[in-house]
Amino acid sequence: MRRLTCLTSFAALAFLAGCMESATLPESAGIGPNPRLPPPNATLIPTVNIAPAQGWPNGASPKPAPGLAVEAFASGLNHPRWLYVLPNGDVLVAESNRPANAKGARSGIAGWIMKKVMKAAGAGVPSANRITLLRDADGNGVPEVRTAFLQNLNSPFGMALVGGTLYVANTDAVVKFPYKTGATRITEPGVKVADLPAGEINHHWTKNIIASREGTKLYATVGSNSNVGEVGMENEVNRAAILEIDLAKGTTRLFASGLRNPNGLAWHPQTGELWTTVNERDEIGSDLVPDYMTTVKDGGFYGWPYSYFGQNVDTRPQPPRPDLVAKAIVPDYALGAHTASFGIAFYQGNALPKQYTGGAFVAQHGSWNRKPHSGYKVIYVPFDKGKPSGPAADVLTGFLSDDGKALGRPIGIEIDKTGALLVSDDVGNVVWRVTAAKP
C-alpha cells in the first residue's frame, strides 16, 4: 500500500507537471543588471517541475569549466547545507534540514503537493542537527580529520567566528559557543544570543549570519513565511529581511526588508558593502521572478511582497502598498528565474585561473517550479569597481542527468585556505573542491 501511495503521488505530480505553463524566454534572459520581465502568467495550477533526487553514481562528479578541476573533498555527509572556513583552515559543514515541527505556509492540496515536491527533490530527510569539522592540514584536498564538531542543534545553517566565540544560526535563534583554535569538538552548551523568527509555520527555515568587520555585530538573514504574504503580514514580522544583532547590547533591529528569502551573505573586499543572494517569489510563471544578488542598504526596502525588481507591482498581496512600492530598491544583478541562488563568495585568491579574481561565485540550488529547469550549477559573475561588470559564466555544471534527475544540488560556497573553491551538495551528500586544472 505504501508503495502504491508513493507511485500515485508521483503520478499525480507528473500529471500536474504536464499541465503546466512553460518558459517563453531562455534562462539567460533573467540574468544581469537589466533582466527581461514579461507580464505575469498566473495559472490555476502552479508550475511543478521537480528534478527527482537521485545522487551521484560511483565515480561521477560535476563538470568543471575549462581550466578547472573538481574532486570530492568529503562524501557520505548527511544533507550538507552550509560551509564555513575557520582561520586555521578547518572547514565546518552544517548538516541540516527543515525542522520536523515546521508546518509550512501552504495547506490543503497545495500543502500536499509542496510536501511531495520537497521530498522528491531531496529535501524530505530528517535534520542531522550537526556541524561536522573537516581538517586538511597539508592542503592536498584530502581531510585527515573528520569529527562531529557540534551536535544536538536545531536546524543549524549560518556560522561566524568572532575572536574566541563561535556563533551558530539555528532556525529559531543565534547561539554562541566558546572556541579554541584547533579544537575538533565543542561539548559546552550553547548560550542564546538573540531570537530569530520561527514559529509554527517557519516556511523559510534557513537562517544565515555574517559578522561585521569590527566583530561587534551580526547580520542575520530571515526568509518570508509565505510566497507573497498569503498567511497574513502579521506572520511576517522581521521576516523577508536582514536583521542586525548588536553583540554588546544584545539588541536586534531591522536592517533591510522586502527581501523574500535572503541566504548568502558576503562583504565586498574593496568597497566593504554587504551583499546578499535572494530567492524571489513563485506562481506567476516560469519566467518570473528572477532571483538576484544585491548590495544591502541600511533601511533599504526591496519590494516583497508588493513589487519585484523595483516597482513591478504584484497584485496578489492585498491591500496594496503603493507607498512601499515607490521606494523599492532595484537589485544590482538578476540571477535567473527560480534558480534558487544561495551561496555567494568573492574571490581574492590566486590558486584559480586569473579570470576568476575579483568577482563572485554563486551556487544555484536549482528550480522545482520552472519548465525547463534552471540553476543546478555554480556560476561566476565578474566585478569591476565594486559592481558586476559582465555576463555570468558557468563554473560547475552537470548536476542534472540527461533525463532530468538531480544527481546533486549545489548550495553553499566557501574558499579554503589554499584558494580552492568548496561547494556543498545536499543531494549528493558531498562537499566538492574546485581547483585549477593541472597542465
C-alpha positions as CSV (number, residue, x, y, z in Angstrom):
1,M,0.0,0.0,0.0
2,R,2.8,2.4,0.9
3,R,4.5,1.8,-2.5
4,L,1.2,2.3,-4.3
5,T,0.6,5.6,-2.4
6,C,4.1,6.7,-3.4
7,L,3.6,5.8,-7.0
8,T,0.2,7.5,-7.0
9,S,1.8,10.6,-5.6
10,F,4.4,10.8,-8.2
11,A,1.9,10.0,-11.0
12,A,-0.2,12.9,-9.7
13,L,2.9,15.2,-9.7
14,A,3.8,14.1,-13.2
15,F,0.3,14.7,-14.4
16,L,0.3,18.2,-12.9
17,A,3.7,18.9,-14.4
18,G,2.3,18.0,-17.9
19,C,-0.4,20.6,-17.5
20,M,1.9,23.5,-16.5
21,E,2.9,26.5,-18.5
22,S,6.5,26.7,-19.8
23,A,9.1,29.5,-20.1
24,T,8.9,31.6,-23.2
25,L,12.3,33.1,-22.5
26,P,15.7,31.4,-22.1
27,E,17.2,31.3,-18.6
28,S,19.8,33.8,-19.7
29,A,17.1,36.5,-20.2
30,G,16.6,36.7,-16.5
31,I,20.3,37.2,-15.7
32,G,22.1,40.5,-15.5
33,P,21.5,44.1,-14.3
34,N,18.5,44.5,-16.6
35,P,16.6,41.2,-16.9
36,R,13.7,40.8,-19.2
37,L,10.5,40.8,-17.2
38,P,7.5,39.6,-19.2
39,P,3.9,40.0,-18.0
40,P,3.0,37.7,-15.1
41,N,1.5,34.4,-16.1
42,A,-0.5,33.2,-13.1
43,T,-2.1,29.8,-13.7
44,L,-4.8,27.9,-11.9
45,I,-2.3,25.1,-11.0
46,P,1.2,26.4,-10.0
47,T,4.1,25.1,-12.1
48,V,5.6,22.0,-10.6
49,N,8.6,20.5,-12.4
50,I,10.8,18.7,-9.9
51,A,14.1,17.1,-10.7
52,P,13.8,13.9,-8.5
53,A,16.8,13.4,-6.3
54,Q,19.0,10.6,-7.5
55,G,22.5,11.1,-6.2
56,W,25.8,10.6,-7.9
57,P,26.7,7.2,-9.5
58,N,30.0,5.7,-8.4
59,G,32.9,7.7,-9.8
60,A,30.7,10.5,-11.2
61,S,31.2,14.2,-10.4
62,P,30.1,17.6,-11.7
63,K,31.6,19.1,-14.9
64,P,34.1,21.9,-14.3
65,A,34.7,24.8,-16.7
66,P,37.8,24.7,-18.9
67,G,40.9,25.3,-16.8
68,L,39.3,23.9,-13.7
69,A,39.2,20.5,-12.0
70,V,36.8,19.1,-9.4
71,E,37.1,16.3,-6.8
72,A,35.1,15.2,-3.8
73,F,36.6,16.8,-0.6
74,A,34.2,14.9,1.7
75,S,31.4,12.4,0.9
76,G,28.9,10.4,2.8
77,L,27.7,13.5,4.6
78,N,24.1,14.0,5.8
79,H,22.4,16.7,3.8
80,P,25.3,19.2,3.9
81,R,23.9,22.7,3.6
82,W,26.3,25.4,4.6
83,L,30.0,25.9,4.9
84,Y,32.4,28.0,7.0
85,V,36.2,28.1,6.9
86,L,37.9,28.8,10.2
87,P,41.1,30.9,10.3
88,N,43.3,27.8,10.8
89,G,41.8,26.3,7.7
90,D,39.4,23.8,9.3
91,V,36.1,23.5,7.3
92,L,32.8,23.4,9.2
93,V,29.8,21.8,7.4
94,A,26.3,22.3,8.7
95,E,24.4,19.1,8.1
96,S,20.8,20.2,8.4
97,N,17.3,20.3,7.1
98,R,13.8,21.7,7.9
99,P,12.8,21.3,11.5
100,A,10.3,18.5,12.0
101,N,7.7,20.8,13.6
102,A,7.6,23.4,10.8
103,K,4.1,23.3,9.2
104,G,4.9,25.4,6.1
105,A,2.8,28.1,4.6
106,R,0.5,26.0,2.4
107,S,-2.4,23.8,3.5
108,G,-4.8,21.6,1.6
109,I,-3.9,20.3,-1.8
110,A,-1.2,23.0,-2.2
111,G,0.4,21.8,1.0
112,W,0.2,18.2,-0.1
113,I,1.9,19.0,-3.4
114,M,4.6,21.0,-1.7
115,K,5.5,18.1,0.7
116,K,5.7,15.7,-2.2
117,V,7.8,18.1,-4.2
118,M,10.2,18.7,-1.4
119,K,10.6,15.0,-0.7
120,A,11.1,14.1,-4.3
121,A,13.7,16.9,-4.6
122,G,15.7,15.5,-1.7
123,A,14.6,17.9,1.0
124,G,12.5,15.5,3.0
125,V,15.2,13.8,5.1
126,P,15.3,14.4,8.8
127,S,17.7,17.1,10.0
128,A,21.0,15.8,11.4
129,N,21.3,18.9,13.5
130,R,25.0,18.7,13.4
131,I,28.1,20.6,12.4
132,T,31.0,18.4,11.1
133,L,34.6,19.5,11.1
134,L,36.9,18.6,8.2
135,R,40.7,19.2,8.6
136,D,43.0,19.2,5.6
137,A,46.2,20.3,7.3
138,D,48.5,19.8,4.3
139,G,46.1,21.3,1.8
140,N,46.1,18.4,-0.6
141,G,42.3,18.1,-0.8
142,V,42.1,15.1,1.5
143,P,40.9,15.8,5.1
144,E,42.9,13.8,7.6
145,V,40.4,14.6,10.4
146,R,36.6,14.4,10.4
147,T,34.7,14.9,13.6
148,A,31.3,15.8,14.9
149,F,32.2,19.3,16.0
150,L,28.8,20.4,17.4
151,Q,25.7,18.2,17.9
152,N,22.1,18.5,19.0
153,L,21.5,21.8,17.3
154,N,18.1,23.0,15.9
155,S,18.3,23.0,12.1
156,P,21.6,24.9,12.0
157,F,22.7,26.9,9.0
158,G,24.9,30.0,9.2
159,M,28.2,30.2,11.3
160,A,30.5,33.0,12.2
161,L,33.6,33.2,14.4
162,V,34.4,36.4,16.3
163,G,37.5,36.1,18.5
164,G,37.1,33.1,20.7
165,T,33.4,32.8,20.2
166,L,31.6,30.7,17.5
167,Y,28.1,31.9,16.6
168,V,25.7,29.5,15.0
169,A,22.3,30.4,13.5
170,N,19.8,27.8,14.4
171,T,16.4,28.1,12.8
172,D,15.0,29.9,15.9
173,A,17.9,31.7,17.5
174,V,21.6,32.6,17.3
175,V,23.6,30.7,19.9
176,K,27.2,31.1,20.9
177,F,29.9,28.6,21.9
178,P,33.5,29.0,23.3
179,Y,36.1,28.1,20.6
180,K,39.8,27.4,20.9
181,T,42.0,27.3,17.8
182,G,42.5,23.7,16.7
183,A,39.5,22.3,18.7
184,T,37.9,19.4,16.9
185,R,34.8,19.2,19.2
186,I,32.8,21.6,21.3
187,T,30.9,20.0,24.2
188,E,29.9,23.1,26.1
189,P,26.2,24.0,25.9
190,G,25.3,26.9,23.7
191,V,24.1,30.3,25.1
192,K,21.3,32.1,23.3
193,V,22.4,35.5,21.9
194,A,19.2,36.5,20.1
195,D,15.9,35.0,19.0
196,L,15.1,34.6,15.3
197,P,11.6,34.5,13.8
198,A,10.4,30.8,13.6
199,G,7.0,29.7,15.0
200,E,4.7,27.1,13.7
201,I,4.8,27.9,10.0
202,N,8.6,28.7,9.6
203,H,8.2,28.5,5.8
204,H,11.8,29.6,5.0
205,W,13.7,28.0,7.9
206,T,17.3,28.7,6.8
207,K,19.0,31.5,8.8
208,N,22.4,32.7,7.8
209,I,24.8,35.0,9.7
210,I,27.9,37.1,9.0
211,A,29.9,39.2,11.4
212,S,30.7,42.9,10.9
213,R,34.3,43.7,10.1
214,E,34.8,45.0,13.6
215,G,33.2,41.9,15.1
216,T,30.7,44.0,17.1
217,K,27.5,43.0,15.2
218,L,26.0,40.1,13.4
219,Y,23.7,40.3,10.3
220,A,21.1,37.5,10.1
221,T,19.0,36.5,7.1
222,V,15.4,35.6,7.7
223,G,13.2,34.4,4.8
224,S,9.5,35.1,4.5
225,N,6.8,32.9,6.0
226,S,4.9,32.6,2.7
227,N,5.1,33.2,-1.1
228,V,3.5,36.6,-1.2
229,G,2.1,37.2,2.3
230,E,-0.9,34.9,1.9
231,V,-0.7,33.8,5.6
232,G,-1.1,37.5,6.7
233,M,1.5,40.1,7.2
234,E,1.1,39.8,10.9
235,N,3.1,36.5,10.4
236,E,5.9,38.3,8.6
237,V,7.2,40.5,11.4
238,N,11.0,40.7,11.0
239,R,10.9,38.2,8.1
240,A,11.8,38.7,4.5
241,A,14.6,40.7,6.0
242,I,18.2,41.0,7.2
243,L,18.4,41.7,11.0
244,E,21.3,43.4,12.8
245,I,22.3,42.0,16.1
246,D,24.3,44.2,18.5
247,L,26.5,41.7,20.4
248,A,27.4,44.1,23.2
249,K,23.8,45.4,23.8
250,G,22.0,42.1,23.0
251,T,19.5,44.0,20.8
252,T,18.1,43.3,17.4
253,R,16.9,45.7,14.8
254,L,15.5,45.5,11.2
255,F,18.4,46.3,8.9
256,A,16.8,45.8,5.5
257,S,13.4,44.4,4.4
258,G,11.4,43.3,1.4
259,L,13.9,40.5,0.6
260,R,11.7,37.4,0.1
261,N,14.3,34.8,1.0
262,P,17.8,36.1,1.5
263,N,20.5,33.5,2.1
264,G,24.1,34.1,1.0
265,L,26.0,36.9,2.7
266,A,29.4,38.4,1.8
267,W,31.4,41.6,2.3
268,H,32.8,43.0,-0.8
269,P,36.6,43.0,-0.3
270,Q,37.2,46.5,-1.7
271,T,34.0,48.5,-1.0
272,G,33.1,46.9,2.3
273,E,29.5,46.7,1.2
274,L,27.3,43.8,2.3
275,W,26.0,41.6,-0.5
276,T,23.2,39.0,-0.3
277,T,21.6,36.5,-2.6
278,V,17.8,36.4,-2.6
279,N,15.3,33.7,-3.8
280,E,12.3,35.6,-5.2
281,R,8.5,34.7,-5.4
282,D,6.7,31.9,-7.3
283,E,3.4,31.2,-9.1
284,I,3.4,33.9,-11.8
285,G,5.1,31.8,-14.4
286,S,8.4,30.2,-15.3
287,D,9.9,33.5,-16.5
288,L,9.2,35.3,-13.2
289,V,10.6,36.4,-10.9
290,P,14.4,36.4,-11.2
291,D,16.4,35.6,-8.1
292,Y,19.1,38.2,-7.5
293,M,22.2,39.3,-5.7
294,T,22.4,42.9,-4.4
295,T,24.1,45.3,-2.1
296,V,22.2,45.7,1.2
297,K,21.4,49.2,2.3
298,D,20.7,50.1,5.9
299,G,17.0,50.8,6.0
300,G,16.5,49.6,2.4
301,F,13.3,48.1,1.1
302,Y,13.5,45.7,-1.8
303,G,9.8,45.2,-2.8
304,W,8.5,41.9,-1.3
305,P,5.6,41.2,-1.3
306,Y,4.2,44.3,-3.1
307,S,6.5,44.5,-6.0
308,Y,9.5,42.9,-7.6
309,F,12.8,44.1,-9.2
310,G,11.9,47.6,-8.3
311,Q,8.4,49.0,-9.0
312,N,7.0,46.0,-10.9
313,V,3.7,45.6,-8.9
314,D,2.5,42.2,-7.8
315,T,-1.3,42.5,-7.5
316,R,-1.7,39.4,-5.3
317,P,-0.9,41.0,-1.9
318,Q,-3.9,42.9,-0.5
319,P,-4.3,45.6,0.4
320,P,-1.7,47.1,-1.9
321,R,1.1,49.4,-0.6
322,P,1.9,52.0,-3.3
323,D,3.9,53.9,-0.7
324,L,6.3,50.9,-0.2
325,V,6.4,50.2,-4.0
326,A,7.5,53.7,-4.6
327,K,10.7,53.3,-2.5
328,A,11.5,49.7,-3.6
329,I,15.2,49.4,-4.5
330,V,16.1,47.8,-7.8
331,P,18.5,44.9,-7.1
332,D,22.0,45.0,-8.6
333,Y,22.1,41.8,-10.6
334,A,19.5,39.2,-11.5
335,L,20.5,35.5,-11.3
336,G,17.7,33.9,-13.3
337,A,14.1,32.9,-12.5
338,H,13.7,30.2,-9.9
339,T,17.4,29.3,-9.9
340,A,17.4,29.2,-6.1
341,S,20.7,31.1,-5.8
342,F,22.1,30.6,-2.3
343,G,25.9,30.7,-1.5
344,I,28.0,33.7,-2.6
345,A,31.7,34.2,-2.2
346,F,34.0,36.9,-3.6
347,Y,37.3,35.5,-4.8
348,Q,40.6,37.2,-4.0
349,G,43.0,34.2,-4.2
350,N,45.4,33.3,-6.9
351,A,45.0,29.5,-6.9
352,L,42.3,29.6,-9.7
353,P,42.8,30.9,-13.2
354,K,43.1,34.7,-13.4
355,Q,39.7,35.3,-14.9
356,Y,38.1,34.4,-11.5
357,T,39.8,37.0,-9.5
358,G,37.7,39.9,-8.1
359,G,34.3,38.6,-8.8
360,A,31.7,36.4,-7.1
361,F,30.9,32.7,-7.2
362,V,27.3,31.9,-6.7
363,A,25.8,28.4,-6.0
364,Q,22.4,27.8,-7.7
365,H,20.5,25.1,-5.9
366,G,18.1,24.6,-8.8
367,S,14.4,25.1,-9.7
368,W,11.5,22.9,-8.9
369,N,8.8,25.1,-10.4
370,R,10.1,26.2,-13.8
371,K,9.8,24.5,-17.2
372,P,12.5,23.8,-18.3
373,H,14.7,23.6,-15.2
374,S,17.0,26.4,-14.2
375,G,20.0,26.7,-12.0
376,Y,21.6,23.4,-10.8
377,K,25.1,24.9,-11.2
378,V,27.8,27.2,-9.9
379,I,28.4,30.4,-11.7
380,Y,30.9,33.2,-11.7
381,V,29.9,36.9,-12.0
382,P,32.9,39.3,-12.8
383,F,33.1,42.5,-10.9
384,D,34.8,45.9,-11.5
385,K,34.8,48.8,-9.2
386,G,32.5,47.0,-6.8
387,K,29.8,46.2,-9.3
388,P,29.0,43.3,-11.6
389,S,30.7,44.0,-14.9
390,G,29.8,41.3,-17.3
391,P,27.8,38.2,-18.1
392,A,27.7,35.2,-15.7
393,A,29.9,32.2,-16.7
394,D,29.3,28.6,-15.8
395,V,31.9,27.2,-13.4
396,L,30.4,23.8,-12.3
397,T,27.6,22.1,-14.2
398,G,26.3,18.5,-14.7
399,F,24.2,18.3,-11.6
400,L,21.2,17.2,-13.7
401,S,21.1,13.9,-15.6
402,D,20.1,13.7,-19.2
403,D,16.6,12.5,-18.1
404,G,16.1,15.4,-15.7
405,K,17.1,13.8,-12.3
406,A,19.1,15.7,-9.7
407,L,22.5,14.0,-9.2
408,G,23.3,16.8,-6.8
409,R,22.2,20.3,-5.8
410,P,24.9,22.9,-5.0
411,I,24.1,25.3,-2.2
412,G,26.9,26.5,0.0
413,I,30.2,28.1,-1.2
414,E,33.5,28.9,0.6
415,I,37.1,29.5,-0.3
416,D,39.5,27.2,1.5
417,K,43.0,28.2,2.9
418,T,44.7,27.2,-0.4
419,G,42.4,29.3,-2.5
420,A,40.3,26.4,-3.8
421,L,36.6,26.7,-4.1
422,L,34.4,24.5,-1.8
423,V,30.8,23.7,-2.8
424,S,28.3,21.8,-0.6
425,D,25.9,19.5,-2.4
426,D,23.0,18.5,-0.2
427,V,21.5,15.9,-2.6
428,G,24.8,14.2,-3.5
429,N,25.9,14.5,0.2
430,V,29.3,15.7,-0.9
431,V,31.5,18.8,-0.5
432,W,33.2,19.4,-3.8
433,R,36.6,21.1,-4.2
434,V,37.4,23.1,-7.3
435,T,41.0,23.8,-8.2
436,A,43.0,24.9,-11.3
437,A,43.4,22.0,-13.7
438,K,46.9,20.6,-13.9
439,P,48.8,21.4,-17.1
